[in-house]
Amino acid sequence: MELTPWFISLFTVIAVYFLDRWENKHIKSLFDWVPAILLAYIIPALISYLFNVDYSQAAIHNFSKDYFIPLAIIAVMSSLSLHQLKAIGWKPIVLFAGGSMFIAIFPVLLGLGFLTSDLVSETLINQEYWKGIPPIVGSWIGGSTSQLVLKELVECPENVFLSVLVMDNILVNIWTILMFQTIKKSNYLNKKFRITDLLMPDDIRSEKGKKLPPIFGFALILLAVVICNLLIESFVAKIVALSILGLLISNFIRNWNFKFALKLGGILIIIVMAVLGLKLQFATLGFNFYFLGFLSVWLVGHFIFMLLLAKVLNVNMAWVPIASMANVGGIATAPAVTAAYEKKWMPHAIVLAILSMATGTFWGMLTIWLLKNFLI
């Protein structure tokens, strides 16, 4: 077994992990625009390019698919507490789910509406950018873990995937700024849309009591992955089984360490991205402005749909940017945007973001099925 790809991946993970935590204003500003997941993907590709080597067929990729990705899935799923979810209330959850549904379905509907256009025939089909749509769905709803799983499921080419990552990063940064401004206008929007239900949600209590030591938590989820690898061959079936197992672990094991599970999931995502970066060849990289326009229309449509749904539900308009960022931005940006309106709602935003991480893969699977049956 060739060890060089392992050393490159290990170096990347350590470098990104510590750079992300370095309290330097220049480094911090770098990570504002180039997130850790993108940097972890680029560094191995850059090393491969500089030394003119190709690790796209290295054995580490099979190991990642068998262990790193499944471990990331079960870790993220085991960070969701159904007890905390109930405290948010049904209206914000329905609004959030509606936004997720729009993200999963809209690209197929838009593609059907422009079936004979260059966007569909040339960009999506001939250049295979349709394979970049499920990872975008995974990124916007489930975050990096879902994005990586859906990339594997749809077999997205590396050049398309990197283009998607770059365009996604640009849009999410712009979107975060827009949602910061939108949530500050919540009271104005409530008056404009005549919203009357402005009650505060229930408090989310922090988990108390002694937690399961991290070593036991890791041993349990590793055992679950090993057993699934022995019993299940299909990658899709394995992901579904581990997702269900993760929910069972987090909600039926007393004193489960939710914080550790979430942190472990984040580290595993960086590991997976570092391994995937070994497949990337810079010579194949392209940037498609038609596809960027497609993504922009998709994202704006998501927001408009959520505004209308919030009006139907008669729910505080502040939940629109909160739910949108829980989908598109994730666990870091959702509470930050929420704090601009009501700091007491920050835990609710975190729980919605975790719900997003737990459901993104399944929405992406729906998108793949719709694309293959109605568009491609």
C-alpha positions as CSV (number, residue, x, y, z in Angstrom):
1,M,0.0,0.0,0.0
2,E,1.4,3.4,-1.1
3,L,1.7,5.6,2.0
4,T,2.3,9.0,0.3
5,P,-1.4,9.8,-0.3
6,W,-2.0,9.0,3.4
7,F,0.8,11.5,4.5
8,I,-0.6,14.2,2.1
9,S,-4.1,13.7,3.5
10,L,-2.8,13.7,7.1
11,F,-0.7,16.9,6.5
12,T,-3.8,18.6,4.9
13,V,-6.1,17.8,7.8
14,I,-3.6,18.9,10.5
15,A,-2.8,22.1,8.5
16,V,-6.5,23.0,7.9
17,Y,-7.6,22.1,11.5
18,F,-5.0,24.4,13.1
19,L,-5.2,27.2,10.6
20,D,-9.0,27.3,11.2
21,R,-8.3,27.8,14.9
22,W,-5.4,30.3,14.5
23,E,-6.3,33.6,16.1
24,N,-4.8,35.7,13.4
25,K,-6.9,38.4,11.6
26,H,-5.4,37.6,8.2
27,I,-6.0,33.8,8.6
28,K,-9.5,34.5,9.9
29,S,-10.3,36.7,6.9
30,L,-9.0,33.9,4.6
31,F,-11.4,31.4,6.2
32,D,-14.3,34.0,5.8
33,W,-14.0,33.5,2.0
34,V,-12.3,30.2,1.6
35,P,-13.9,27.7,4.1
36,A,-11.9,24.8,5.6
37,I,-13.7,22.3,3.4
38,L,-12.6,24.0,0.2
39,L,-9.1,24.5,1.4
40,A,-8.9,20.8,2.4
41,Y,-9.9,19.9,-1.1
42,I,-7.4,22.2,-2.9
43,I,-4.2,21.5,-0.8
44,P,-3.8,17.8,-1.8
45,A,-4.6,18.7,-5.5
46,L,-2.0,21.5,-5.4
47,I,0.6,19.1,-3.9
48,S,-0.2,16.5,-6.6
49,Y,0.0,19.2,-9.3
50,L,3.4,20.6,-8.1
51,F,5.0,17.1,-7.9
52,N,3.3,16.0,-11.1
53,V,1.8,12.8,-9.6
54,D,-1.7,11.2,-9.9
55,Y,-3.3,9.7,-6.8
56,S,-6.8,9.4,-8.2
57,Q,-6.6,5.6,-8.2
58,A,-4.9,5.2,-4.8
59,A,-6.3,2.7,-2.3
60,I,-7.1,5.4,0.2
61,H,-10.2,6.3,-1.8
62,N,-11.8,2.9,-1.2
63,F,-10.9,3.2,2.5
64,S,-12.5,6.6,2.7
65,K,-15.7,5.3,1.0
66,D,-15.8,2.3,3.4
67,Y,-14.9,4.1,6.6
68,F,-14.4,7.9,6.6
69,I,-17.7,8.8,4.9
70,P,-19.8,6.3,6.9
71,L,-18.2,7.5,10.1
72,A,-19.0,11.1,9.2
73,I,-22.6,10.2,8.4
74,I,-23.3,8.4,11.7
75,A,-21.4,11.1,13.7
76,V,-23.5,13.9,12.3
77,M,-26.8,12.0,12.6
78,S,-26.0,11.1,16.3
79,S,-25.7,14.9,17.0
80,L,-29.5,15.5,16.6
81,S,-31.7,15.6,19.6
82,L,-35.4,15.1,18.9
83,H,-36.2,16.4,22.4
84,Q,-34.7,19.8,21.5
85,L,-36.4,19.8,18.1
86,K,-39.8,19.8,19.7
87,A,-39.1,23.1,21.6
88,I,-38.8,25.0,18.3
89,G,-42.5,24.6,17.4
90,W,-44.1,23.1,14.3
91,K,-44.4,26.3,12.2
92,P,-40.7,27.1,12.0
93,I,-40.0,23.4,11.3
94,V,-42.6,23.3,8.5
95,L,-41.1,26.5,7.0
96,F,-37.6,25.0,7.2
97,A,-38.8,21.7,5.5
98,G,-40.6,23.7,2.8
99,G,-37.4,25.5,2.0
100,S,-35.6,22.2,1.9
101,M,-38.2,20.7,-0.5
102,F,-37.9,23.7,-2.8
103,I,-34.1,23.3,-3.0
104,A,-34.5,19.6,-3.8
105,I,-37.2,20.0,-6.5
106,F,-36.8,23.4,-8.1
107,P,-33.7,22.6,-10.4
108,V,-35.7,19.7,-12.0
109,L,-38.8,22.0,-12.5
110,L,-36.6,24.8,-14.0
111,G,-34.8,22.3,-16.2
112,L,-38.1,21.0,-17.6
113,G,-39.2,24.6,-18.3
114,F,-36.1,25.2,-20.4
115,L,-35.6,21.7,-21.8
116,T,-34.5,22.8,-25.2
117,S,-32.2,25.6,-24.1
118,D,-28.4,25.6,-24.1
119,L,-28.5,25.5,-20.3
120,V,-30.0,22.0,-20.3
121,S,-28.7,20.5,-23.5
122,E,-25.2,21.9,-23.4
123,T,-24.3,22.8,-19.8
124,L,-26.3,20.3,-17.8
125,I,-26.2,17.3,-20.1
126,N,-23.2,17.6,-22.5
127,Q,-20.8,19.1,-19.9
128,E,-22.4,16.9,-17.1
129,Y,-23.1,19.8,-14.8
130,W,-26.3,18.0,-13.9
131,K,-24.1,15.8,-11.7
132,G,-23.2,18.9,-9.8
133,I,-26.8,19.6,-8.8
134,P,-27.2,16.8,-6.2
135,P,-24.0,17.9,-4.3
136,I,-25.4,21.5,-4.3
137,V,-28.6,20.1,-2.8
138,G,-26.6,18.3,-0.2
139,S,-24.5,21.3,0.5
140,W,-27.5,23.7,0.9
141,I,-29.6,21.3,2.9
142,G,-27.2,18.9,4.7
143,G,-23.8,20.6,4.6
144,S,-20.5,19.1,3.7
145,T,-21.3,15.5,4.8
146,S,-24.4,15.2,2.5
147,Q,-22.5,17.0,-0.3
148,L,-19.8,14.4,-0.2
149,V,-22.1,11.4,0.0
150,L,-24.2,12.7,-3.0
151,K,-21.1,13.4,-5.0
152,E,-20.2,9.7,-4.6
153,L,-23.8,8.6,-5.3
154,V,-24.1,10.6,-8.6
155,E,-20.4,10.0,-9.5
156,C,-19.8,13.7,-10.1
157,P,-16.6,14.4,-12.1
158,E,-13.8,16.1,-10.1
159,N,-13.6,19.2,-12.4
160,V,-17.4,19.7,-12.1
161,F,-17.3,19.2,-8.4
162,L,-14.5,21.8,-7.8
163,S,-16.4,24.3,-10.0
164,V,-19.5,23.7,-8.0
165,L,-17.6,24.1,-4.7
166,V,-16.2,27.5,-5.9
167,M,-19.5,28.8,-7.1
168,D,-21.3,27.5,-4.0
169,N,-18.8,29.3,-1.8
170,I,-19.2,32.6,-3.7
171,L,-23.0,32.4,-3.5
172,V,-23.1,31.4,0.2
173,N,-20.9,34.3,1.2
174,I,-23.2,36.7,-0.6
175,W,-26.3,35.0,0.7
176,T,-25.0,35.3,4.3
177,I,-24.6,39.0,4.0
178,L,-28.1,39.3,2.5
179,M,-29.7,37.3,5.2
180,F,-28.0,39.5,7.9
181,Q,-29.7,42.5,6.3
182,T,-33.0,40.7,5.8
183,I,-33.4,39.5,9.4
184,K,-32.9,43.1,10.6
185,K,-36.0,44.0,8.5
186,S,-38.1,41.3,10.2
187,N,-40.4,43.7,12.1
188,Y,-41.0,45.6,8.8
189,L,-41.8,42.4,7.0
190,N,-44.2,41.2,9.7
191,K,-46.2,44.4,9.3
192,K,-46.0,44.3,5.5
193,F,-47.3,40.7,5.4
194,R,-49.7,41.2,8.4
195,I,-48.2,38.5,10.6
196,T,-49.9,38.2,13.9
197,D,-48.3,35.1,15.5
198,L,-45.2,36.7,17.0
199,L,-44.9,34.4,20.1
200,M,-41.5,33.4,21.3
201,P,-40.6,29.7,21.0
202,D,-40.0,27.6,24.1
203,D,-36.5,27.7,25.6
204,I,-34.1,25.0,24.6
205,R,-32.5,23.7,27.7
206,S,-28.8,22.7,27.6
207,E,-28.1,19.0,28.2
208,K,-27.2,18.4,31.8
209,G,-25.5,15.6,33.6
210,K,-22.3,13.6,33.0
211,K,-21.8,12.7,29.3
212,L,-20.5,9.5,27.8
213,P,-16.7,9.8,27.5
214,P,-15.6,10.5,23.9
215,I,-13.6,7.3,23.6
216,F,-16.7,5.2,24.2
217,G,-18.7,7.3,21.8
218,F,-16.2,6.9,19.1
219,A,-15.9,3.1,19.8
220,L,-19.6,2.7,19.5
221,I,-20.0,4.5,16.1
222,L,-16.9,2.8,14.8
223,L,-18.4,-0.6,15.7
224,A,-21.6,0.4,13.9
225,V,-19.7,1.2,10.7
226,V,-17.7,-2.1,10.9
227,I,-20.8,-4.1,11.3
228,C,-22.6,-2.3,8.4
229,N,-19.6,-2.9,6.2
230,L,-19.7,-6.6,7.0
231,L,-23.5,-7.0,6.5
232,I,-24.3,-4.4,3.7
233,E,-22.7,-4.1,0.3
234,S,-24.7,-1.3,-1.3
235,F,-23.3,2.2,-0.5
236,V,-26.8,3.8,-0.5
237,A,-28.2,1.1,1.8
238,K,-25.3,1.6,4.1
239,I,-25.8,5.3,4.3
240,V,-29.5,4.9,5.1
241,A,-28.8,2.3,7.8
242,L,-26.1,4.4,9.4
243,S,-28.4,7.4,9.4
244,I,-31.1,5.5,11.2
245,L,-28.5,4.1,13.6
246,G,-27.2,7.5,14.4
247,L,-30.6,8.8,15.3
248,L,-31.3,5.8,17.5
249,I,-27.9,6.2,19.3
250,S,-28.4,9.9,20.0
251,N,-32.0,9.6,21.2
252,F,-32.0,6.3,23.1
253,I,-28.6,6.2,24.8
254,R,-28.6,8.1,28.0
255,N,-26.0,10.8,28.5
256,W,-25.0,10.6,24.8
257,N,-22.3,13.2,24.1
258,F,-23.9,15.4,21.4
259,K,-21.1,18.0,21.4
260,F,-18.5,15.3,20.8
261,A,-20.5,13.7,18.0
262,L,-20.8,17.1,16.2
263,K,-17.2,17.9,16.6
264,L,-16.1,14.5,15.3
265,G,-18.4,14.8,12.3
266,G,-16.7,18.1,11.4
267,I,-13.2,16.6,11.6
268,L,-14.2,13.6,9.5
269,I,-15.6,15.9,6.8
270,I,-12.2,17.6,6.5
271,I,-10.6,14.2,6.3
272,V,-12.9,13.1,3.5
273,M,-12.4,16.3,1.6
274,A,-8.6,15.9,1.9
275,V,-8.8,12.4,0.4
276,L,-11.1,13.6,-2.4
277,G,-8.6,16.4,-3.2
278,L,-6.1,13.7,-4.3
279,K,-8.4,13.0,-7.3
280,L,-8.6,16.6,-8.5
281,Q,-6.6,17.6,-11.7
282,F,-6.3,21.3,-12.1
283,A,-6.0,21.0,-15.9
284,T,-9.6,19.9,-16.1
285,L,-11.0,22.8,-14.1
286,G,-13.6,25.1,-15.7
287,F,-16.1,27.8,-14.6
288,N,-19.5,28.0,-16.2
289,F,-21.4,31.3,-15.9
290,Y,-24.6,29.8,-17.2
291,F,-24.5,27.4,-14.3
292,L,-23.7,30.2,-11.9
293,G,-26.8,32.1,-13.1
294,F,-28.8,28.9,-12.7
295,L,-27.7,28.6,-9.1
296,S,-28.5,32.3,-8.4
297,V,-32.1,31.9,-9.7
298,W,-32.5,28.7,-7.7
299,L,-31.4,30.4,-4.5
300,V,-33.5,33.5,-4.9
301,G,-36.5,31.3,-5.7
302,H,-35.9,29.4,-2.5
303,F,-36.1,32.7,-0.5
304,I,-39.3,33.9,-2.3
305,F,-41.0,30.6,-1.7
306,M,-40.2,30.7,2.0
307,L,-41.5,34.3,2.3
308,L,-44.9,33.1,0.8
309,L,-44.9,30.0,3.0
310,A,-44.3,32.1,6.1
311,K,-47.2,34.3,5.2
312,V,-49.5,31.2,4.8
313,L,-48.3,29.8,8.1
314,N,-48.6,33.3,9.8
315,V,-45.2,32.9,11.4
316,N,-42.6,35.5,12.3
317,M,-40.7,36.6,9.2
318,A,-37.5,36.3,11.2
319,W,-37.7,32.6,10.8
320,V,-37.3,33.0,7.0
321,P,-33.6,34.0,7.1
322,I,-33.0,31.8,10.1
323,A,-34.4,28.7,8.3
324,S,-32.7,29.7,5.0
325,M,-29.3,30.0,6.7
326,A,-29.9,26.7,8.6
327,N,-30.2,25.2,5.1
328,V,-27.7,27.1,3.1
329,G,-25.3,28.4,5.7
330,G,-25.2,25.7,8.3
331,I,-24.3,25.4,11.9
332,A,-21.9,28.4,12.0
333,T,-23.8,31.1,10.2
334,A,-27.4,30.2,11.2
335,P,-27.0,31.3,14.9
336,A,-24.8,34.3,13.8
337,V,-27.6,35.6,11.6
338,T,-30.2,34.8,14.3
339,A,-28.2,36.9,16.9
340,A,-28.8,40.0,14.7
341,Y,-32.5,39.7,15.6
342,E,-32.9,37.7,18.9
343,K,-30.0,36.1,20.7
344,K,-32.4,33.9,22.7
345,W,-33.2,32.1,19.4
346,M,-29.6,31.1,18.7
347,P,-30.0,27.6,20.2
348,H,-33.1,27.1,18.0
349,A,-31.1,28.0,14.9
350,I,-28.4,25.5,15.8
351,V,-30.9,22.7,16.2
352,L,-32.5,23.6,12.8
353,A,-29.0,23.5,11.3
354,I,-28.4,20.1,12.8
355,L,-31.7,18.9,11.4
356,S,-30.5,20.2,8.0
357,M,-27.4,18.1,8.3
358,A,-29.5,15.0,9.2
359,T,-31.9,15.3,6.2
360,G,-29.7,16.7,3.4
361,T,-28.7,13.3,2.0
362,F,-32.2,12.1,1.6
363,W,-33.4,15.3,-0.1
364,G,-30.4,14.9,-2.5
365,M,-31.4,11.3,-3.2
366,L,-34.8,12.6,-4.2
367,T,-33.2,15.1,-6.5
368,I,-31.1,12.4,-8.2
369,W,-34.2,10.3,-8.8
370,L,-36.1,13.2,-10.3
371,L,-33.2,14.2,-12.5
372,K,-32.6,10.7,-13.9
373,N,-36.3,10.1,-14.5
374,F,-37.6,13.4,-15.8
375,L,-34.6,15.6,-17.1
376,I,-31.6,13.5,-18.1
